[in-house]
Amino acid sequence: MLSATHLACSRGERLLFKDLSLSLAPGAWLQVTGTNGAGKTTLLRTLVGLSEPDHGEVCWGGVPIAECGDEFKRALLYLGHHAAVKDELTPLENLRLGNELDGLPLNEAGALSALQRIGLHGRGNLPTRWLSAGQKRRVLLARLLVRPAMLWVLDEPFAALDTNAVALVGELIQAHLAAGGMAVLTSHQPVPLAGGAEVVL
């Protein structure tokens, strides 16, 4: 279970939010909502250990994430709002590199299969810089297919995607939840998922 207790975060001198608590069990998801600048990305970065809260604690299985080490890293897949892909590499190389950095080597056939399923058939060996914003986003989202993780933390996963891609990503998240996974996400678009809870900043 992921839990956060009495979190407070600020940006410079500005307090973004305080006394925020949440918990997430297997099979559940929550959406973080709020106006631009409310602290949605800051909260997600705090939940995955990339930012330190001013106050409060984030725990995984009841243990502070700072003490979990590799156990939490293995259980986590975090995809930020900006497409973290390298323009000088191909989609195939980007996808394989992402897995290698996590210590989970991915063969070429597996990477090409994931790229095809995410809607990038025939583009696996093109320089990523030639792709549109939506296609670059798909390269990043292909990691949902090849990187095993119990907890998905997704910042604007539907940004720059067309209707078909939004539906596909929604199906991937729903299947992840049905298998006992968990998800935390932000989105300025309607989320094609059933149930879920909301955290308003």
Short mmCIF file of the C-alpha atoms (twelve columns), coordinates in Angstrom:
data_MODEL
# 
_entry.id   MODEL 
# 
loop_
_atom_site.group_PDB 
_atom_site.id 
_atom_site.type_symbol 
_atom_site.label_atom_id 
_atom_site.label_alt_id 
_atom_site.label_comp_id 
_atom_site.label_asym_id 
_atom_site.label_seq_id 
_atom_site.Cartn_x 
_atom_site.Cartn_y 
_atom_site.Cartn_z 
_atom_site.pdbx_PDB_model_num 
ATOM 1   C CA . MET A 1   0.000   0.000  0.000   1 
ATOM 2   C CA . LEU A 2   1.097   3.558  -0.748  1 
ATOM 3   C CA . SER A 3   0.307   6.102  1.937   1 
ATOM 4   C CA . ALA A 4   1.084   9.726  2.669   1 
ATOM 5   C CA . THR A 5   0.450   11.455 5.982   1 
ATOM 6   C CA . HIS A 6   0.132   15.181 6.680   1 
ATOM 7   C CA . LEU A 7   2.171   16.253 3.658   1 
ATOM 8   C CA . ALA A 8   3.076   19.909 3.179   1 
ATOM 9   C CA . CYS A 9   5.016   21.185 0.161   1 
ATOM 10  C CA . SER A 10  6.049   24.626 -0.987  1 
ATOM 11  C CA . ARG A 11  7.700   26.259 -3.973  1 
ATOM 12  C CA . GLY A 12  10.052  28.980 -2.814  1 
ATOM 13  C CA . GLU A 13  8.128   31.025 -0.267  1 
ATOM 14  C CA . ARG A 14  4.742   29.866 -1.566  1 
ATOM 15  C CA . LEU A 15  2.910   27.064 0.225   1 
ATOM 16  C CA . LEU A 16  1.350   24.716 -2.326  1 
ATOM 17  C CA . PHE A 17  -0.576  22.437 0.014   1 
ATOM 18  C CA . LYS A 18  -0.518  21.259 3.620   1 
ATOM 19  C CA . ASP A 19  -1.935  18.520 5.865   1 
ATOM 20  C CA . LEU A 20  -2.561  16.256 2.859   1 
ATOM 21  C CA . SER A 21  -3.052  12.563 3.593   1 
ATOM 22  C CA . LEU A 22  -3.934  9.716  1.251   1 
ATOM 23  C CA . SER A 23  -3.710  5.949  0.904   1 
ATOM 24  C CA . LEU A 24  -3.869  3.618  -2.059  1 
ATOM 25  C CA . ALA A 25  -4.455  -0.128 -1.955  1 
ATOM 26  C CA . PRO A 26  -3.934  -2.758 -4.713  1 
ATOM 27  C CA . GLY A 27  -6.487  -2.418 -7.501  1 
ATOM 28  C CA . ALA A 28  -7.205  1.236  -6.714  1 
ATOM 29  C CA . TRP A 29  -6.341  4.507  -8.430  1 
ATOM 30  C CA . LEU A 30  -6.619  8.175  -7.675  1 
ATOM 31  C CA . GLN A 31  -6.550  11.345 -9.717  1 
ATOM 32  C CA . VAL A 32  -4.813  14.494 -8.500  1 
ATOM 33  C CA . THR A 33  -6.674  17.591 -9.701  1 
ATOM 34  C CA . GLY A 34  -6.221  21.336 -9.316  1 
ATOM 35  C CA . THR A 35  -5.504  24.512 -11.217 1 
ATOM 36  C CA . ASN A 36  -2.176  25.136 -12.959 1 
ATOM 37  C CA . GLY A 37  0.478   25.774 -10.331 1 
ATOM 38  C CA . ALA A 38  -1.522  24.123 -7.539  1 
ATOM 39  C CA . GLY A 39  1.239   21.572 -6.938  1 
ATOM 40  C CA . LYS A 40  0.055   18.458 -8.800  1 
ATOM 41  C CA . THR A 41  3.457   17.598 -10.239 1 
ATOM 42  C CA . THR A 42  5.134   18.474 -6.939  1 
ATOM 43  C CA . LEU A 43  2.843   16.010 -5.153  1 
ATOM 44  C CA . LEU A 44  3.606   13.251 -7.654  1 
ATOM 45  C CA . ARG A 45  7.351   13.874 -7.373  1 
ATOM 46  C CA . THR A 46  7.027   13.755 -3.587  1 
ATOM 47  C CA . LEU A 47  5.115   10.465 -3.718  1 
ATOM 48  C CA . VAL A 48  7.913   8.845  -5.742  1 
ATOM 49  C CA . GLY A 49  10.747  10.287 -3.669  1 
ATOM 50  C CA . LEU A 50  12.107  12.817 -6.179  1 
ATOM 51  C CA . SER A 51  11.142  15.787 -3.977  1 
ATOM 52  C CA . GLU A 52  11.261  16.119 -0.205  1 
ATOM 53  C CA . PRO A 53  8.121   17.385 1.573   1 
ATOM 54  C CA . ASP A 54  8.372   20.286 3.996   1 
ATOM 55  C CA . HIS A 55  6.421   18.157 6.442   1 
ATOM 56  C CA . GLY A 56  4.880   14.695 6.531   1 
ATOM 57  C CA . GLU A 57  5.863   11.274 5.279   1 
ATOM 58  C CA . VAL A 58  5.312   8.950  2.317   1 
ATOM 59  C CA . CYS A 59  5.335   5.205  3.031   1 
ATOM 60  C CA . TRP A 60  5.322   2.018  0.976   1 
ATOM 61  C CA . GLY A 61  3.940   -0.971 2.815   1 
ATOM 62  C CA . GLY A 62  4.100   1.041  6.039   1 
ATOM 63  C CA . VAL A 63  7.819   1.808  5.624   1 
ATOM 64  C CA . PRO A 64  9.064   5.346  4.772   1 
ATOM 65  C CA . ILE A 65  10.112  5.302  1.115   1 
ATOM 66  C CA . ALA A 66  13.539  6.699  2.039   1 
ATOM 67  C CA . GLU A 67  14.137  3.432  3.920   1 
ATOM 68  C CA . CYS A 68  12.738  1.106  1.249   1 
ATOM 69  C CA . GLY A 69  15.669  1.388  -1.145  1 
ATOM 70  C CA . ASP A 70  15.499  -0.798 -4.232  1 
ATOM 71  C CA . GLU A 71  12.269  -2.466 -3.152  1 
ATOM 72  C CA . PHE A 72  10.277  0.711  -3.787  1 
ATOM 73  C CA . LYS A 73  12.187  1.517  -6.987  1 
ATOM 74  C CA . ARG A 74  11.365  -1.910 -8.406  1 
ATOM 75  C CA . ALA A 75  7.689   -1.482 -7.540  1 
ATOM 76  C CA . LEU A 76  7.458   1.978  -9.141  1 
ATOM 77  C CA . LEU A 77  7.029   3.251  -12.688 1 
ATOM 78  C CA . TYR A 78  6.988   7.058  -12.847 1 
ATOM 79  C CA . LEU A 79  6.297   8.823  -16.132 1 
ATOM 80  C CA . GLY A 80  6.625   12.598 -15.972 1 
ATOM 81  C CA . HIS A 81  4.633   15.160 -17.940 1 
ATOM 82  C CA . HIS A 82  7.480   15.962 -20.331 1 
ATOM 83  C CA . ALA A 83  8.389   13.143 -22.666 1 
ATOM 84  C CA . ALA A 84  11.642  11.809 -21.205 1 
ATOM 85  C CA . VAL A 85  12.951  10.491 -24.505 1 
ATOM 86  C CA . LYS A 86  16.209  11.298 -26.240 1 
ATOM 87  C CA . ASP A 87  15.740  12.864 -29.667 1 
ATOM 88  C CA . GLU A 88  19.012  11.466 -30.990 1 
ATOM 89  C CA . LEU A 89  17.899  7.874  -30.286 1 
ATOM 90  C CA . THR A 90  15.236  5.858  -32.067 1 
ATOM 91  C CA . PRO A 91  12.018  4.839  -30.265 1 
ATOM 92  C CA . LEU A 92  13.426  1.310  -30.113 1 
ATOM 93  C CA . GLU A 93  16.660  2.518  -28.503 1 
ATOM 94  C CA . ASN A 94  14.796  4.791  -26.088 1 
ATOM 95  C CA . LEU A 95  12.567  1.989  -24.897 1 
ATOM 96  C CA . ARG A 96  15.399  -0.496 -24.436 1 
ATOM 97  C CA . LEU A 97  17.568  2.107  -22.678 1 
ATOM 98  C CA . GLY A 98  14.799  2.908  -20.189 1 
ATOM 99  C CA . ASN A 99  14.571  -0.737 -19.186 1 
ATOM 100 C CA . GLU A 100 18.328  -1.188 -19.024 1 
ATOM 101 C CA . LEU A 101 18.619  1.757  -16.625 1 
ATOM 102 C CA . ASP A 102 16.137  -0.053 -14.369 1 
ATOM 103 C CA . GLY A 103 18.151  -3.272 -14.579 1 
ATOM 104 C CA . LEU A 104 15.524  -5.013 -16.713 1 
ATOM 105 C CA . PRO A 105 17.046  -5.686 -20.150 1 
ATOM 106 C CA . LEU A 106 14.556  -5.713 -23.011 1 
ATOM 107 C CA . ASN A 107 15.207  -7.547 -26.279 1 
ATOM 108 C CA . GLU A 108 14.513  -5.967 -29.655 1 
ATOM 109 C CA . ALA A 109 11.501  -8.145 -30.412 1 
ATOM 110 C CA . GLY A 110 9.816   -7.200 -27.129 1 
ATOM 111 C CA . ALA A 111 10.477  -3.512 -27.683 1 
ATOM 112 C CA . LEU A 112 9.157   -3.561 -31.257 1 
ATOM 113 C CA . SER A 113 6.028   -5.428 -30.124 1 
ATOM 114 C CA . ALA A 114 5.327   -2.774 -27.474 1 
ATOM 115 C CA . LEU A 115 5.877   0.075  -29.946 1 
ATOM 116 C CA . GLN A 116 3.512   -1.559 -32.414 1 
ATOM 117 C CA . ARG A 117 0.814   -2.021 -29.789 1 
ATOM 118 C CA . ILE A 118 1.117   1.599  -28.665 1 
ATOM 119 C CA . GLY A 119 0.598   2.778  -32.264 1 
ATOM 120 C CA . LEU A 120 4.152   3.284  -33.549 1 
ATOM 121 C CA . HIS A 121 4.324   0.441  -36.078 1 
ATOM 122 C CA . GLY A 122 7.063   1.094  -38.622 1 
ATOM 123 C CA . ARG A 123 8.579   3.967  -36.633 1 
ATOM 124 C CA . GLY A 124 10.793  2.015  -34.243 1 
ATOM 125 C CA . ASN A 125 14.009  2.796  -36.093 1 
ATOM 126 C CA . LEU A 126 13.361  6.429  -37.009 1 
ATOM 127 C CA . PRO A 127 15.193  9.177  -35.106 1 
ATOM 128 C CA . THR A 128 12.804  10.257 -32.349 1 
ATOM 129 C CA . ARG A 129 13.309  13.914 -33.280 1 
ATOM 130 C CA . TRP A 130 11.274  13.246 -36.444 1 
ATOM 131 C CA . LEU A 131 8.210   12.203 -34.459 1 
ATOM 132 C CA . SER A 132 5.288   14.430 -33.501 1 
ATOM 133 C CA . ALA A 133 4.642   15.409 -29.880 1 
ATOM 134 C CA . GLY A 134 1.946   12.742 -29.639 1 
ATOM 135 C CA . GLN A 135 4.222   10.074 -31.088 1 
ATOM 136 C CA . LYS A 136 7.014   10.982 -28.661 1 
ATOM 137 C CA . ARG A 137 4.475   10.649 -25.873 1 
ATOM 138 C CA . ARG A 138 3.618   7.173  -27.137 1 
ATOM 139 C CA . VAL A 139 7.298   6.183  -27.005 1 
ATOM 140 C CA . LEU A 140 7.288   7.038  -23.306 1 
ATOM 141 C CA . LEU A 141 3.943   5.330  -22.667 1 
ATOM 142 C CA . ALA A 142 5.215   2.134  -24.294 1 
ATOM 143 C CA . ARG A 143 7.073   1.626  -21.013 1 
ATOM 144 C CA . LEU A 144 3.706   0.674  -19.495 1 
ATOM 145 C CA . LEU A 145 3.934   -2.479 -21.612 1 
ATOM 146 C CA . VAL A 146 7.519   -3.504 -20.888 1 
ATOM 147 C CA . ARG A 147 8.387   -2.307 -17.373 1 
ATOM 148 C CA . PRO A 148 6.774   -4.467 -14.661 1 
ATOM 149 C CA . ALA A 149 5.747   -2.339 -11.659 1 
ATOM 150 C CA . MET A 150 2.982   -2.470 -9.076  1 
ATOM 151 C CA . LEU A 151 2.634   1.297  -8.725  1 
ATOM 152 C CA . TRP A 152 2.183   3.565  -11.755 1 
ATOM 153 C CA . VAL A 153 2.565   7.299  -11.145 1 
ATOM 154 C CA . LEU A 154 1.631   9.139  -14.337 1 
ATOM 155 C CA . ASP A 155 1.786   12.902 -14.863 1 
ATOM 156 C CA . GLU A 156 -0.617  13.877 -17.678 1 
ATOM 157 C CA . PRO A 157 -0.534  10.466 -19.435 1 
ATOM 158 C CA . PHE A 158 -3.187  11.551 -21.961 1 
ATOM 159 C CA . ALA A 159 -1.481  14.800 -23.030 1 
ATOM 160 C CA . ALA A 160 -0.908  15.239 -26.798 1 
ATOM 161 C CA . LEU A 161 -2.679  11.946 -27.598 1 
ATOM 162 C CA . ASP A 162 -5.473  11.425 -30.126 1 
ATOM 163 C CA . THR A 163 -8.779  9.787  -29.193 1 
ATOM 164 C CA . ASN A 164 -7.659  6.257  -30.061 1 
ATOM 165 C CA . ALA A 165 -4.450  6.571  -28.050 1 
ATOM 166 C CA . VAL A 166 -6.338  7.958  -25.040 1 
ATOM 167 C CA . ALA A 167 -8.649  4.938  -25.146 1 
ATOM 168 C CA . LEU A 168 -5.693  2.545  -25.434 1 
ATOM 169 C CA . VAL A 169 -3.836  4.059  -22.484 1 
ATOM 170 C CA . GLY A 170 -7.060  3.939  -20.475 1 
ATOM 171 C CA . GLU A 171 -7.367  0.228  -21.289 1 
ATOM 172 C CA . LEU A 172 -3.769  -0.397 -20.211 1 
ATOM 173 C CA . ILE A 173 -4.326  1.336  -16.875 1 
ATOM 174 C CA . GLN A 174 -7.614  -0.512 -16.322 1 
ATOM 175 C CA . ALA A 175 -5.921  -3.868 -17.014 1 
ATOM 176 C CA . HIS A 176 -3.116  -2.925 -14.616 1 
ATOM 177 C CA . LEU A 177 -5.646  -2.217 -11.873 1 
ATOM 178 C CA . ALA A 178 -7.561  -5.434 -12.579 1 
ATOM 179 C CA . ALA A 179 -4.302  -7.337 -12.053 1 
ATOM 180 C CA . GLY A 180 -3.869  -5.774 -8.602  1 
ATOM 181 C CA . GLY A 181 -1.773  -2.784 -9.596  1 
ATOM 182 C CA . MET A 182 -2.181  0.786  -8.369  1 
ATOM 183 C CA . ALA A 183 -2.120  4.130  -10.185 1 
ATOM 184 C CA . VAL A 184 -1.835  7.806  -9.314  1 
ATOM 185 C CA . LEU A 185 -2.302  10.256 -12.167 1 
ATOM 186 C CA . THR A 186 -2.979  13.827 -13.150 1 
ATOM 187 C CA . SER A 187 -4.985  14.817 -16.210 1 
ATOM 188 C CA . HIS A 188 -6.578  17.936 -17.648 1 
ATOM 189 C CA . GLN A 189 -8.700  15.649 -19.828 1 
ATOM 190 C CA . PRO A 190 -11.543 13.294 -18.885 1 
ATOM 191 C CA . VAL A 191 -10.084 10.048 -17.542 1 
ATOM 192 C CA . PRO A 192 -11.464 6.916  -19.258 1 
ATOM 193 C CA . LEU A 193 -11.393 4.821  -16.078 1 
ATOM 194 C CA . ALA A 194 -14.066 3.454  -13.783 1 
ATOM 195 C CA . GLY A 195 -14.185 4.266  -10.081 1 
ATOM 196 C CA . GLY A 196 -11.176 5.893  -8.478  1 
ATOM 197 C CA . ALA A 197 -10.752 8.621  -5.893  1 
ATOM 198 C CA . GLU A 198 -9.779  12.260 -6.248  1 
ATOM 199 C CA . VAL A 199 -7.264  14.465 -4.464  1 
ATOM 200 C CA . VAL A 200 -8.025  18.152 -5.028  1 
ATOM 201 C CA . LEU A 201 -5.213  20.687 -4.545  1 
# 
